[in-house]
Amino acid sequence: MTLLRIKLPVPFDPAADAAWWRLDDRGRVVDRGRGPPASWPNADRREAVLGAQDVRIVALSLPPMNAARLPSAAAYALEDQLAAPIESMHVAVEPPAARDGVTLARVVDRETIAWLASYRPAIDRVVAEPDLVPRDGAAHRYVDDDGNAFVRQPDGSAYAVDASHERGAPWSVEHASSEAWNSAPDLRLGYLRDAGATRRPLARALVPALALIVAALALHVVATTAQWAHDRYVAWRADRAVVALARDAGLEPGPDARAAEALLARRAASTLHAGARPADGDALPLLARAAQALGALPAGSVRKVALSERRLVAELAALDEARLARVLRELANAGFEAVSAPIAGGVRISATLTP
């Protein structure tokens, strides 16, 4: 199994070159290099170290509490000790050691942690440089290969210092022991859990919302189908009533309601004619119904009018679209089903009196 270790640039810049070295399964360095993230070689496992200038380790004396409350308590205790707003920082909290009761909080810029958490291929662990130096109960100053210096205190806290004003022991993360790498806590502690917890409630919140949408759509479909079925049933009953009425009058329309209506209209017209009265479908009543629509046209617009039973056909001179639409609308208001079609030099309107 190959292991890639990366010393991230100081100050951290995701586009800057970083030193890396790759180890085999016996812990021997097989190759090393320096370059931006896109040039980092493949490996079975990846570990990165963040320089002491980009992470601060603070020792806190907190009262005993549930581990779940430690991050918020640490953030509250740190609020007055940080130059940047606490909201812009990520605080990785290590549970207090049983021997001294000190809680170590590692403070890192949140955008840095976000980049390290989202980088692909994934980085298995991200540790702080001061966590890789041995602890012997004394304070030590270290200067790394790049000339950056930091102090590690006996209580475990650590902070960067100016190398030009501080003398310290030479230090290289590449020489840190495997035990130090394995025991150093992951700086993303809490961030990955909180990020996952943020996504999961959102997904869970969407489930009932989607269920409500599906239920609303289903209800709409059911209601629409029920209304359509009701309307069809009412129309079917009305058609049956018209056919039954025609048969009761001694007519045989068959099952067609339209045919029954036509036969009944003819019977009614015959009855009216027998009493010397006009029926609706006669010529004069048809003309009277259409008079308002046709009479409003300019003089000479009506060229020809033909009448048949319950039907009027008028040939008109050419009309603009607005005037033609008004004529058709007025004929519909008068009880006609009217359609139009263009003819040579004009338009023909066919209007049938509705039952």
Secondary structure, DSSP 8 states (H G I E B T S, - for coil): --EEEEE--SS--TTS-EEEEEE-TTS-EEEEEEE-GGG----SEEEEEE-GGGEEEEEE---S--GGGHHHHHHHHHGGG-SS-GGGEEEEEE---TTT--EEEEEEEHHHHHHHHH-SS--SEEEEGGGGS---SS-EEEE-TTS-EEEE-TTS-EEEE-GGG---EE--GGG--HHHHHHS--TTTTHHHHHHHHHHHHHHHHHHHHHHHHHHHHHHHHHHHHHHHHHHHHHHHHHHHHHHHHHHTT---TT-HHHHHHHHHHHHHHHHHHTT---TTSHHHHHHHHHHHHHTS-TT-EEEEEEETTEEEEEEE---HHHHHHHHHHHHHTTEEEEEEEETTEEEEEEEE--
